[in-house]
Amino acid sequence: MSFTMVVLVKQVPNWSNITGEAMNADGTVNRNALPAVFNPDDLLALELALDLKDREGGRVTVLTMGPPRAADILRDALCRGADRAILLSDRRFAASDTLATSYALAQTIITRLSPFDLVICGRQAIDGDTAQVGPQVAEKLKLPQVSYVERVLECRGDRLVIRRNLGRAHEIVEAETPLLLTVVGGGGSARWPNARLLLKYRRACSAFEIEKAAQARGAAVGELKDELAARGLLIDTWGVDEICADLNRTGLTGSPTKVKKIMNVVLKGKDLKRFAPDDAGVKALVDELTAERTFG
Ligand SMILES: Cc1cc2nc3c(=O)[nH]c(=O)nc-3n(C[C@H](O)[C@H](O)[C@H](O)COP(=O)(O)OP(=O)(O)OC[C@H]3O[C@@H](n4cnc5c(N)ncnc54)[C@H](O)[C@@H]3O)c2cc1C
């Protein structure tokens, strides 16, 4: 069986190159001061999809919600073997928390990318770090999900035999498509961009980039757009209107999470407490965690 797959990918700041301007005065991340990279787990999610396409056949669409420069990771995905790339970008998506982000992604899949067999996400983005978006998208699409996926071992018709990486153990599960997977490392590394595809897709443009590209080539925007579309080099660029999104569920309005305070947590040796490995010790630990509001 060949699979129609949607891979959710995110562009994230590269934390390995932190500069003095990495944080704004209000404690938020100054994304413009940091180089942007493909979220590592999402590269593995893409690899899993491409591997499945190589083995079983199918089609891989990559979808990201982000600012115009997120088109860079879409070009990268095309150069690695994705068939289609979509940039979801609109000022009205800005300041989305995970609930609003997953709504926009799920709404895109429902309105523009159905039917599909698999939605494949990374487990976690290295900036927001919540690991919530994948499961929330599954919920909104009313899909079963398999998390911590390392590899699809085998396909039996529309049933997949999947190896989950649980850190110190593996679990083999079988699940029927349509299905959402969240992918973790352990199953090998992502393939490199292909030289032939690099030559082709370096010219791929999102709607935000066409004007500049037209200027550089001395061409009319409309003409260039038609030419790129005919050659499969137009990155579909959609906003709130194209996915018929409810404005009450996007951006700041659709984001119930409120960040009240951001601080550096410095763990000090004196905070270390030991509890005896017996019933009284466990009770004391639970009381302590409850009093500190870690629980409850
Ligand atoms: C109150 C609040 C305000 C925020 N405001 C902003 C803001 O103004 N600008 C901003 O950039 N961020 C903002 N964020 C962060 C933003 O909510 C998260 O980056 C986003 O929701 C994804 O969550 P995460 O990074 O924890 O992803 P995770 O849940 O850890 O990601 C899991 C997987 O979901 C998929 N995924 C996650 N995000 C995307 C995406 N955007 N596109 C495609 N796939 C994705 C990927 O496959 C990823 O591996 C805000 C967060 C909060 C709480």
The ligand as a Gaussian input file, in Angstrom:
#p B3LYP/6-31G(d) Opt

LIG

0 1
 C        1.663000      32.362000      25.425000
 C        2.558000      31.892000      24.330000
 C        2.870000      32.757000      23.314000
 C        3.692000      32.341000      22.277000
 N        3.991000      33.239000      21.316000
 C        4.787000      32.872000      20.304000
 C        5.117000      33.787000      19.268000
 O        4.672000      34.931000      19.258000
 N        5.940000      33.361000      18.260000
 C        6.431000      32.077000      18.252000
 O        7.164000      31.733000      17.316000
 N        6.129000      31.187000      19.227000
 C        5.332000      31.559000      20.256000
 N        5.045000      30.674000      21.234000
 C        5.589000      29.333000      21.154000
 C        4.638000      28.472000      20.374000
 O        3.445000      28.276000      21.034000
 C        5.239000      27.114000      20.226000
 O        6.485000      27.284000      19.602000
 C        4.382000      26.220000      19.354000
 O        3.065000      26.157000      19.821000
 C        4.899000      24.812000      19.299000
 O        5.045000      24.303000      20.585000
 P        6.384000      23.582000      20.944000
 O        7.498000      24.416000      20.435000
 O        6.365000      23.237000      22.376000
 O        6.281000      22.282000      20.032000
 P        6.187000      20.775000      20.449000
 O        4.827000      20.484000      20.935000
 O        7.342000      20.392000      21.320000
 O        6.373000      20.160000      18.984000
 C        6.056000      18.806000      18.693000
 C        6.011000      18.634000      17.201000
 O        4.878000      19.338000      16.668000
 C        5.199000      19.853000      15.388000
 N        5.136000      21.314000      15.431000
 C        5.258000      22.131000      16.494000
 N        5.131000      23.415000      16.123000
 C        4.937000      23.414000      14.782000
 C        4.765000      24.418000      13.800000
 N        4.763000      25.718000      14.098000
 N        4.599000      24.059000      12.506000
 C        4.590000      22.724000      12.153000
 N        4.774000      21.739000      13.050000
 C        4.947000      22.068000      14.338000
 C        6.612000      19.376000      15.068000
 O        6.528000      18.146000      14.389000
 C        7.220000      19.190000      16.448000
 O        8.292000      18.296000      16.492000
 C        4.229000      31.039000      22.277000
 C        3.915000      30.180000      23.314000
 C        3.099000      30.588000      24.333000
 C        2.807000      29.618000      25.440000

